[in-house]
């Protein structure tokens, strides 16, 4: 996957995605099977978790074992929805930022999650490198990605109803800034970024409209829960969850702060009531109603 200096960003600013897709879109099956996968793969507890692509905070309540959680999304409006859902609590920090330029000190987090987010990455390896940088050694990275080599795509290709092959390693952009990835490609990227893959779960095997309409919900979820356990051997579902561990020797953040300058990399930053400042390059970023906005400098 070619590297880009400034990859395009998929921005959900002002989107009604949470209400239309999740709350009104008949996605109870997908939501519940993802919750099962998260429970199986997440550590029981931790000090500081980074939720990349947090959106409106759909999954945040599932991270109750963590003392503190940083919700990161590029969309300010999505973070405002998350804040309305979760409240202003010392456990939560809301950060609007670009995942390709994370504003965090290296070695800050013991756990990072990226659920339903990688499929928007035009340069997925660059995003994964950023995650590895902010993770502590032996930290846990829980990644979900959209699987190019799923059973539906294989059948459509065999019946000549789609031109692209689900077996080739390059990503397929099925809509603007919406990508499906081959499992072997994702595993290769993770290893290149110094992650050791520990476990895989295949999720949403029965994401088919007719099944969701006519098969009882509890039965469908139970069937998926069992099918998830095959994930270490083969991946044919539309969604794959991967638990990886940060390998190698990298620094651990012991500064007592979490933010670094996304422009020049200096840390720690000087934090005021309404702005965060970098004394090295003089950039400043706003804090609006408790949300740190690192998308563009104020200076």
C-alpha positions in Angstrom: 0.0 0.0 0.0 1.7 3.3 -1.1 2.6 5.8 1.6 1.2 9.3 1.3 2.6 12.4 2.9 -0.8 13.7 3.9 -3.4 11.0 3.3 -7.0 12.1 2.8 -9.2 12.0 5.9 -12.7 10.5 6.1 -14.6 13.2 8.1 -17.9 12.4 9.8 -18.4 16.0 10.9 -22.2 16.7 11.1 -23.0 13.1 10.1 -26.1 11.3 11.5 -24.2 8.0 11.2 -24.9 7.0 14.9 -28.6 7.5 14.7 -29.3 6.3 11.1 -26.8 3.4 10.9 -26.8 2.1 14.5 -29.9 3.2 16.3 -32.4 3.0 13.4 -30.6 0.9 10.9 -31.4 -2.6 12.2 -27.8 -3.2 13.3 -28.5 -4.9 16.7 -27.0 -8.2 15.5 -23.7 -6.5 14.4 -23.5 -4.5 17.6 -24.0 -7.5 19.8 -21.5 -9.8 18.1 -18.9 -7.0 18.1 -19.5 -6.7 21.9 -18.8 -10.4 22.2 -15.5 -10.1 20.3 -14.4 -7.2 22.4 -15.1 -9.0 25.6 -13.1 -12.0 24.4 -10.1 -10.0 23.3 -9.8 -7.0 25.7 -7.7 -7.1 28.8 -9.8 -7.3 31.9 -8.3 -4.0 33.2 -5.8 -1.3 32.4 -4.7 2.2 33.3 -5.1 4.2 30.0 -6.9 3.1 26.9 -7.0 5.0 23.6 -10.1 4.5 21.5 -9.2 5.6 17.9 -12.2 6.3 15.7 -14.4 6.5 18.8 -17.2 8.3 17.0 -20.2 8.9 19.2 -18.9 6.5 21.9 -20.9 3.4 21.0 -18.2 1.0 22.3 -16.8 3.2 25.1 -19.0 1.8 27.9 -17.6 -1.6 27.1 -14.2 -0.6 28.4 -15.2 -0.4 32.0 -12.1 -2.2 33.3 -9.9 0.8 32.4 -9.2 3.6 34.8 -9.0 6.3 32.1 -10.1 6.4 28.4 -9.1 8.8 25.6 -11.7 9.0 22.9 -10.2 10.1 19.6 -12.0 11.0 16.4 -11.5 13.5 13.6 -15.1 14.7 13.9 -15.8 17.3 16.6 -19.5 16.7 16.3 -19.2 13.0 16.9 -17.1 13.6 20.0 -19.8 16.0 21.2 -22.4 13.2 20.8 -20.0 10.9 22.8 -19.8 13.6 25.5 -23.6 13.8 25.7 -23.8 10.1 26.0 -21.0 9.6 28.5 -20.9 12.9 30.3 -18.1 15.0 31.5 -16.2 12.6 33.7 -12.5 12.6 34.8 -12.2 9.1 33.3 -12.7 10.4 29.8 -10.7 12.8 27.6 -12.1 13.8 24.2 -9.6 14.5 21.5 -10.3 15.6 17.9 -7.2 14.8 15.9 -5.8 13.1 12.7 -4.8 9.5 13.3 -1.8 9.9 11.0 -0.4 12.6 13.4 -1.4 11.4 16.8 -0.9 14.2 19.4 0.3 11.8 22.1 3.7 11.2 23.8 5.3 7.8 22.7 4.6 5.0 25.1 1.6 6.6 26.7 -1.1 3.9 26.4 -1.3 0.3 27.7 -4.2 -0.5 25.3 -5.4 0.9 22.0 -8.6 -0.1 20.1 -9.4 0.7 16.5 -12.9 -0.6 15.6 -14.6 0.1 12.3 -11.9 2.7 11.6 -9.1 1.1 9.5 -11.5 0.7 6.5 -11.4 4.5 6.1 -7.5 4.6 6.0 -6.0 5.4 2.6 -2.6 4.6 4.1 -3.4 1.9 6.6 0.3 1.1 7.5 0.9 4.7 8.4 -2.0 4.7 10.8 -0.7 1.4 12.4 2.8 2.9 12.8 1.2 5.8 14.8 -0.6 3.3 17.0 2.6 1.4 17.7 4.4 4.6 18.6 1.9 5.6 21.3 1.7 2.1 22.8 3.9 1.0 25.7 6.0 -2.2 25.2 3.8 -5.3 25.6 0.7 -3.0 25.2 -2.4 -4.5 23.6 -3.7 -3.4 20.3 -7.2 -4.5 19.3 -7.9 -3.9 15.6 -11.1 -4.6 13.6 -10.9 -4.4 9.8 -13.2 -5.0 6.8 -12.2 -8.3 5.2 -11.8 -8.3 1.4 -11.6 -12.1 1.3 -15.1 -12.7 2.7 -17.4 -15.5 1.5 -19.9 -13.2 -0.2 -17.1 -11.5 -2.2 -15.7 -15.0 -3.1 -19.1 -16.1 -4.4 -19.7 -12.9 -6.4 -16.2 -13.2 -8.0 -16.8 -16.9 -8.9 -20.2 -16.0 -10.5 -18.5 -13.0 -12.3 -20.7 -10.5 -10.6 -17.7 -8.4 -9.5 -14.5 -7.6 -11.4 -12.0 -7.4 -8.5 -10.5 -10.6 -7.0 -10.9 -11.2 -3.2 -7.6 -13.2 -3.3 -5.2 -10.4 -4.2 -3.4 -8.6 -1.4 -4.0 -5.0 -2.4 -6.9 -3.1 -0.8 -10.1 -2.6 -2.7 -11.8 0.9 -2.4 -15.5 0.0 -2.9 -16.6 3.6 -2.1 -14.6 6.8 -1.6 -12.3 6.3 1.5 -13.9 2.9 2.2 -11.5 0.0 1.9 -11.6 -3.8 2.3 -8.3 -5.5 3.2 -6.9 -8.9 2.7 -6.1 -10.7 6.0 -2.6 -11.6 4.9 -1.9 -7.9 4.1 -3.1 -6.7 7.5 -1.0 -9.4 9.3 2.0 -8.3 7.3 1.5 -4.6 8.1 1.1 -5.4 11.8 4.3 -7.4 11.9 6.2 -4.7 10.0 5.0 -2.2 12.6 6.4 -4.4 15.5 3.2 -6.1 16.6 2.9 -9.8 17.5 -0.5 -11.2 16.5 -1.9 -13.2 19.4 -5.5 -14.0 18.4 -8.0 -13.5 15.6 -11.8 -13.7 15.7 -14.1 -13.6 12.6 -17.2 -11.6 13.2 -20.6 -10.9 11.6 -20.7 -14.1 9.6 -24.5 -13.8 9.1 -24.6 -10.2 8.0 -27.3 -10.9 5.5 -30.7 -9.1 5.5 -32.9 -12.2 5.0 -31.2 -14.0 7.9 -31.6 -11.0 10.2 -35.2 -10.8 9.4 -36.2 -14.4 9.8 -33.7 -16.1 12.1 -34.3 -15.3 15.8 -31.9 -12.7 17.0 -30.5 -14.7 20.0 -30.0 -17.7 17.7 -28.1 -15.7 15.1 -25.9 -14.0 17.7 -25.2 -17.5 19.3 -24.2 -18.9 16.0 -21.9 -16.1 15.3 -20.4 -16.4 18.8 -19.4 -19.9 18.0 -18.2 -19.2 14.5 -15.9 -16.4 15.8 -13.7 -19.1 17.4 -12.5 -20.2 13.9 -10.7 -16.9 13.3 -7.2 -18.2 14.0 -7.5 -20.7 11.2 -9.4 -19.0 8.4 -11.1 -15.6 7.8 -14.1 -15.6 5.5 -16.4 -13.2 7.4 -16.9 -9.5 6.5 -15.3 -8.3 9.7 -12.1 -9.6 11.5 -10.9 -8.7 15.0 -7.2 -9.0 15.8 -5.5 -8.8 19.2 -1.8 -7.9 18.9 0.9 -7.1 21.4 3.5 -4.4 21.0 6.9 -6.0 20.5 10.3 -4.5 20.8 11.8 -2.1 23.2 10.3 1.4 23.1 10.0 4.2 25.6 7.4 4.4 28.3 5.9 7.8 28.9 6.7 8.8 32.5 6.1 12.6 32.2 2.7 12.7 33.8 1.3 14.3 30.7 -0.1 12.7 27.5 0.1 15.3 24.8 2.9 16.0 22.3 3.0 18.5 19.4 1.5 16.9 16.3 3.6 19.3 14.2 7.1 19.1 15.6 6.8 16.2 18.0 7.9 18.2 21.1 6.5 17.1 24.5 5.1 17.7 27.0 2.9 20.6 25.9 1.8 23.5 28.1 -1.9 23.1 28.9 -4.1 26.0 29.9 -7.8 26.4 30.4 -8.7 27.0 26.8 -5.5 26.2 24.8 -2.6 23.7 24.6 0.7 25.3 23.6 3.9 24.0 22.1 6.8 26.2 23.3 9.1 24.8 20.6 7.2 25.7 17.4 4.7 28.1 19.0 1.6 26.2 17.7 -1.5 26.3 19.8 -4.6 24.2 19.8 -8.0 24.9 21.3 -10.0 23.2 24.1 -13.7 23.7 23.4 -16.2 22.5 26.0 -13.8 19.9 27.2 -12.8 18.6 23.8 -9.1 19.1 22.7 -9.0 20.1 19.1 -5.7 19.2 17.4 -7.0 19.2 13.9 -5.6 22.7 13.1 -3.4 25.1 15.0 -4.8 28.4 16.2 -1.6 30.2 15.3 
